[in-house]
Amino acid sequence: MDGDAEGVWSPDIEQSFQEALAIYPPCGRRKIILSDEGKMYGRNELIARYIKLRTGKTRTRKQVSSHLQVLARRKSREIQSKLKDQASKDKALQSMAALSSAQIVSASVMKSQLTHMPQPPYAPPPRFWPGPIPGQPGPSQDIKPFAQSPYPNLPPPVPTPITSYDPLPTPLPPAATAVPVWQDRTIASSKLRMLEYSAFMEVQRDPDTYSKHLFVHIGQTNPSYSDPLLEAVDIRQIYDKFPEKKGGLKELYEKGPQNSFFLVKFWADLNSSGIQDGPGSFYGVSSQYSSSENMTITVSTKVCSFGKQVVEKVETEYARMEGGRYLYRIHRSPMCEYMINFIHKLRHLPEKYMMNSVLENFTILQVVTNRETQETLLCIAFVFEVSTSEHGAQYHVYRLVKD
């Protein structure tokens, strides 16, 4: 007997355990992820947390550690039994002696250090977000932590039209409709439209030259009535990704107006190798909105981890009349220390699938309100993955509905 209570590791728990091994690499005494309390977790704590999230069953960090040791002994015996000559056995034992239990059990480490190791008995979980996006070089190889997508019904970016369908009727000209062209085609409610949004790092090369790297970016567009309407996603699919307490996403949606709610999926560009980060680097966020009404807006940005709010930034902006419309600009707003540290730690993870497993539980909720009336003007839920495109940051917008 290995001294491991098999009843503690039922098939569903074991499956989640194996998935977590594929997601979180051995890291020794280092911590590799930010939690909703703003602290770091070690690998065994992450595995225990993952099992809890996937199965609802609690396994402690010590139980995970004990199970790793049991599996490591089992794996060592299995490897030795497959080797015929004594020299190979001695070499394998010598290699394993330098490894921890976590490294022996982890297939990726064993594959690189012990060439005789058999393939792992489980396949990596599928990608978290289905479907390609424009500009991406085919399907990415990101390994995501859930065997089933948390958003199973989320449609991918707009596919090529199916030719067997009848063509759509010619869109009505602007004079024939009361709905502005940008509504239902961009991030816009009946009272406020987001024109631009970006999060970036800027480095001064010399007194007159700055280099800028965009982590995420939504640029200005000029939609036409022939453009397709935004695809819809059921808001209930993402309730657990955002705070559920007073003022949370669910309460906001029920309060309405419901045409103000949007989901943005960002493929963030973390590859800023062309720009040397340093003490003089500036991390900032810029956004711009327009309206036909003159009002004062309040912009609340909540950073969330595992559905819990970690930090909130609240900004107030006044209107400026330009081109017959009222514009609201939040220009080069400094990024908070939490976000800067988060980006630093994320970029130092060695593999994209590790970054994506962290981003799986990282979201941002932006709520723009009329300061005087407290009416919700826009509510935007941001979710993230790492871009694999040579074209940099990408994004896709969905309307949030409740069917």
C-alpha positions in Angstrom: 0.0 0.0 0.0 1.2 3.5 -0.8 -0.5 5.0 2.3 -2.8 7.1 0.1 -6.5 6.9 0.9 -7.9 6.2 -2.6 -11.4 7.2 -1.4 -10.1 10.7 -1.1 -9.2 10.8 -4.8 -12.4 9.8 -6.6 -12.4 9.8 -10.4 -13.8 13.3 -10.7 -11.2 14.7 -8.2 -8.4 12.8 -9.9 -9.4 14.2 -13.3 -9.3 17.7 -12.0 -6.0 17.0 -10.3 -4.5 15.8 -13.6 -5.9 18.9 -15.4 -4.3 21.2 -12.8 -0.9 19.4 -13.2 -1.1 20.3 -16.9 -1.9 23.9 -16.2 0.4 24.8 -13.3 4.1 23.8 -13.8 6.4 22.8 -10.9 7.7 26.0 -9.4 9.6 25.0 -6.3 9.0 27.6 -3.5 8.0 30.3 -6.0 4.5 31.7 -6.2 3.0 32.1 -9.6 -0.5 33.6 -9.6 -2.4 36.4 -8.1 -5.4 35.5 -5.9 -8.5 37.5 -5.2 -6.9 38.6 -1.9 -4.1 40.1 -3.9 -1.5 37.6 -2.6 0.4 34.8 -4.4 -0.4 31.1 -4.4 2.1 28.2 -4.4 1.5 25.3 -6.8 -0.2 22.9 -4.4 -2.5 25.6 -3.2 -3.4 26.3 -6.8 -4.1 22.7 -7.5 -6.3 22.4 -4.3 -8.2 25.6 -5.4 -8.7 24.2 -8.9 -10.1 21.0 -7.5 -12.5 23.0 -5.4 -13.6 25.2 -8.4 -14.1 22.1 -10.7 -15.7 19.6 -8.3 -16.9 21.6 -5.3 -14.9 19.2 -3.1 -12.2 20.4 -0.7 -8.7 19.0 -0.8 -6.0 20.6 1.4 -2.6 21.7 0.3 -1.1 18.9 2.4 -3.4 16.3 0.8 -2.2 17.5 -2.6 1.4 17.2 -1.5 0.9 13.7 -0.1 -0.9 12.6 -3.3 2.0 13.9 -5.4 4.5 11.9 -3.4 2.4 8.8 -3.8 2.2 9.3 -7.6 5.9 10.1 -7.8 6.8 6.7 -6.1 4.3 4.9 -8.4 5.8 6.7 -11.5 9.4 5.8 -10.4 8.5 2.1 -10.1 6.7 2.2 -13.4 9.7 3.8 -15.2 12.1 1.3 -13.7 9.9 -1.7 -14.7 10.0 -0.6 -18.3 13.8 -0.4 -18.5 15.6 -3.7 -19.3 19.3 -3.1 -18.5 20.7 -2.1 -15.2 22.7 0.9 -16.7 19.4 2.5 -17.9 17.8 1.9 -14.5 20.8 3.5 -12.7 20.7 6.5 -15.1 16.9 6.9 -14.5 17.3 6.7 -10.8 20.1 9.2 -10.8 18.0 11.6 -12.9 14.9 11.2 -10.6 17.0 11.8 -7.5 17.5 15.3 -8.6 13.8 15.9 -9.1 11.0 16.7 -6.6 7.8 14.7 -6.4 6.0 17.4 -8.3 8.6 17.3 -11.2 8.5 13.5 -11.4 4.7 13.6 -11.7 4.6 16.5 -14.2 4.8 15.1 -17.7 6.4 18.1 -19.3 9.4 18.0 -16.9 9.8 14.2 -17.2 9.6 14.4 -21.0 12.6 16.8 -21.1 14.7 15.1 -18.5 13.8 11.3 -18.7 13.5 10.2 -22.3 12.0 6.8 -21.3 9.0 8.2 -19.6 5.7 7.0 -21.1 3.2 9.5 -22.4 0.7 10.9 -19.8 -2.6 9.0 -19.6 -4.7 12.1 -20.1 -5.0 14.6 -22.9 -4.6 18.3 -22.3 -8.0 20.1 -21.9 -9.3 21.9 -25.0 -8.9 25.6 -25.6 -11.0 27.9 -23.4 -12.4 30.2 -26.2 -13.6 28.4 -29.4 -13.1 29.8 -32.9 -10.4 31.8 -34.7 -10.3 35.5 -34.9 -9.4 37.7 -37.8 -5.6 38.1 -38.0 -4.8 35.1 -35.9 -2.6 32.5 -37.6 -4.9 29.5 -37.1 -5.9 27.7 -33.9 -3.7 28.4 -31.0 -2.3 25.7 -28.8 -3.3 27.3 -25.5 -4.1 24.7 -22.8 -7.0 26.0 -20.7 -8.0 24.8 -17.3 -11.6 23.7 -18.0 -12.5 20.6 -19.9 -15.7 22.4 -20.9 -15.8 26.0 -21.9 -17.2 28.3 -19.2 -19.1 30.0 -22.1 -20.3 27.1 -24.2 -22.7 29.1 -26.2 -20.5 32.1 -26.9 -20.3 32.5 -30.7 -17.0 33.0 -32.3 -16.2 36.2 -34.3 -18.5 36.7 -37.3 -18.0 33.9 -39.8 -18.1 34.2 -43.6 -21.7 34.4 -44.8 -23.3 31.1 -45.8 -24.1 31.4 -49.5 -27.1 29.1 -49.4 -29.1 31.6 -47.4 -31.2 34.3 -49.1 -29.4 37.6 -49.1 -30.5 40.2 -46.5 -32.7 43.0 -47.7 -31.0 46.3 -48.4 -30.6 48.2 -45.1 -32.8 51.2 -44.6 -31.1 54.5 -45.2 -30.4 56.7 -42.0 -33.5 58.8 -42.6 -35.8 55.8 -42.5 -34.7 54.7 -39.0 -34.6 56.4 -35.6 -31.7 54.1 -34.4 -28.2 55.6 -34.9 -25.9 53.5 -37.1 -23.5 52.8 -34.3 -26.1 51.4 -32.0 -26.2 47.6 -31.9 -23.0 47.6 -34.1 -20.5 49.1 -31.6 -20.2 49.6 -27.9 -23.0 52.1 -27.6 -26.2 52.6 -25.7 -28.9 55.0 -26.6 -27.0 57.7 -24.6 -23.3 57.0 -24.7 -20.9 55.4 -27.2 -17.3 54.2 -26.5 -15.1 55.5 -29.3 -11.7 54.3 -28.1 -10.1 52.3 -25.3 -6.5 51.3 -24.8 -4.1 50.1 -22.1 -0.4 50.6 -22.9 3.2 51.0 -21.7 5.2 54.0 -22.8 9.0 54.4 -22.6 10.9 57.6 -23.2 13.9 56.9 -25.5 15.3 60.4 -25.5 13.9 63.9 -24.7 11.7 64.0 -27.8 11.0 60.3 -28.6 8.6 57.9 -26.9 8.0 54.3 -27.7 4.5 52.9 -27.0 3.3 49.3 -26.7 -0.5 48.6 -26.7 -1.5 45.7 -24.5 -5.2 46.0 -25.6 -6.8 48.5 -28.0 -10.3 49.3 -29.3 -9.9 51.8 -32.2 -12.5 54.2 -33.6 -14.7 52.8 -36.3 -17.2 54.2 -38.8 -19.9 51.6 -39.0 -22.5 51.6 -41.8 -26.1 50.2 -41.9 -24.8 47.3 -44.0 -22.5 46.1 -41.2 -23.8 43.1 -39.2 -25.3 43.6 -35.8 -23.3 42.5 -32.7 -23.7 38.9 -31.7 -25.5 38.2 -28.4 -24.3 36.4 -25.4 -26.4 35.4 -22.4 -25.2 37.5 -19.5 -25.9 34.6 -17.0 -22.9 32.8 -18.5 -20.5 35.3 -17.0 -22.2 36.2 -13.7 -19.7 34.1 -11.7 -16.8 36.0 -13.3 -17.8 39.3 -11.6 -18.8 40.5 -8.1 -22.3 39.3 -7.1 -22.7 41.7 -4.1 -24.5 45.0 -4.1 -23.7 46.9 -7.3 -22.6 43.6 -9.0 -23.2 42.7 -12.6 -26.5 40.9 -12.0 -28.0 43.8 -10.0 -26.8 46.3 -12.6 -28.4 44.4 -15.4 -31.7 44.0 -13.7 -31.7 47.7 -13.0 -31.0 48.4 -16.7 -31.2 49.9 -19.3 -30.3 46.6 -20.8 -29.1 47.9 -24.1 -26.1 49.4 -22.2 -24.4 46.0 -21.5 -21.5 44.6 -23.5 -18.9 41.8 -23.4 -15.4 42.5 -24.9 -13.0 39.6 -25.4 -9.5 40.9 -25.7 -6.5 38.9 -27.1 -3.9 41.0 -25.3 -0.4 41.6 -26.8 2.2 40.9 -24.1 5.1 40.7 -26.5 6.7 44.0 -26.0 10.3 42.7 -26.6 11.0 45.7 -28.8 10.6 48.1 -25.9 12.9 47.9 -22.9 10.8 48.2 -19.7 12.4 50.1 -16.9 12.0 52.5 -14.0 10.9 55.3 -16.3 8.2 53.3 -18.0 4.7 54.7 -17.9 1.7 52.3 -17.7 -1.6 54.0 -18.6 -5.2 53.6 -19.8 -6.9 56.0 -22.3 -10.6 56.0 -23.2 -13.0 58.2 -25.2 -16.8 58.4 -25.3 -19.3 60.5 -27.1 -22.9 61.6 -26.5 -25.6 63.9 -27.8 -26.2 65.0 -24.2 -24.2 67.3 -22.0 -23.6 65.5 -18.7 -20.9 64.6 -16.2 -20.0 61.0 -16.3 -18.4 58.7 -13.6 -16.3 55.8 -14.8 -15.8 53.0 -12.4 -13.2 50.3 -13.3 -13.2 47.2 -11.2 -10.4 44.6 -11.5 -11.6 41.2 -10.5 -9.9 37.9 -9.7 -11.9 34.7 -9.3 -15.1 36.8 -9.5 -14.1 39.0 -6.5 -13.2 42.7 -6.7 -9.5 43.3 -6.0 -9.2 47.0 -6.7 -11.5 49.8 -8.1 -10.7 53.1 -9.8 -13.3 55.8 -10.1 -12.9 58.8 -12.4 -15.1 61.8 -13.2 -15.1 63.4 -16.7 -16.8 66.5 -18.0 -18.1 67.0 -21.6 -16.4 69.0 -24.3 -18.4 70.0 -27.4 -16.6 68.9 -30.6 -18.2 68.5 -34.1 -21.7 68.9 -32.8 -21.4 66.1 -30.1 -20.2 66.0 -26.5 -16.9 64.2 -26.1 -15.5 62.7 -22.9 -11.8 61.9 -22.8 -9.9 60.1 -20.1 -6.3 60.6 -21.4 -3.3 58.7 -20.1 -4.8 57.8 -16.8 -2.1 56.1 -14.7 -2.5 52.3 -14.3 -2.7 51.2 -10.6 0.2 49.5 -8.9 -1.8 46.2 -8.7 -2.2 46.1 -12.5 1.4 47.0 -13.2 2.6 44.2 -10.9 0.0 41.8 -12.4 1.3 42.5 -16.0 4.9 42.0 -14.9 4.2 38.7 -13.3 2.1 37.5 -16.2 4.8 38.3 -18.7 7.4 36.4 -16.8 5.5 33.1 -17.1 7.4 30.9 -19.5 4.4 29.6 -21.6 1.3 31.2 -23.1 -1.0 28.5 -21.8 0.2 29.4 -18.3 -0.6 33.1 -18.9 -4.1 32.1 -20.3 -4.8 29.9 -17.2 -4.2 32.9 -15.0 -6.3 35.2 -17.3 -9.1 32.6 -17.1 -9.9 34.0 -13.7 -9.0 37.6 -14.4 -11.7 40.1 -15.5 -12.4 43.8 -15.6 -15.8 45.5 -15.2 -16.2 49.1 -16.4 -19.4 50.9 -15.5 -20.1 54.4 -16.8 -22.9 56.3 -15.1 -24.5 59.8 -15.3 -23.2 61.4 -12.1 -26.4 63.4 -11.5 -29.0 60.7 -12.2 -26.9 57.6 -11.4 -28.3 56.0 -14.6 -26.1 53.3 -16.2 -24.8 54.6 -19.5 -22.5 51.8 -20.4 -21.5 48.5 -18.6 -18.6 46.6 -20.3 -17.3 43.2 -19.1 -13.8 42.6 -20.3 -12.3 39.0 -20.5 -8.8 38.2 -21.7 -6.6 35.7 -23.4 -3.0 36.2 -24.8 -2.7 37.1 -28.5 -0.9 34.7 -30.8 -1.2 37.0 -33.7 1.8 38.8 -35.3 -0.6 41.8 -35.7 -0.7 42.4 -32.0 -3.8 43.0 -29.8 -7.2 41.8 -31.1 -10.7 42.1 -29.7 -14.3 41.1 -30.4 -17.5 42.7 -29.0 -20.8 41.0 -28.0 -24.1 42.3 -26.7 -25.1 41.0 -23.3 -28.7 39.8 -23.2 -30.9 37.6 -21.0 -33.1 35.4 -23.1 
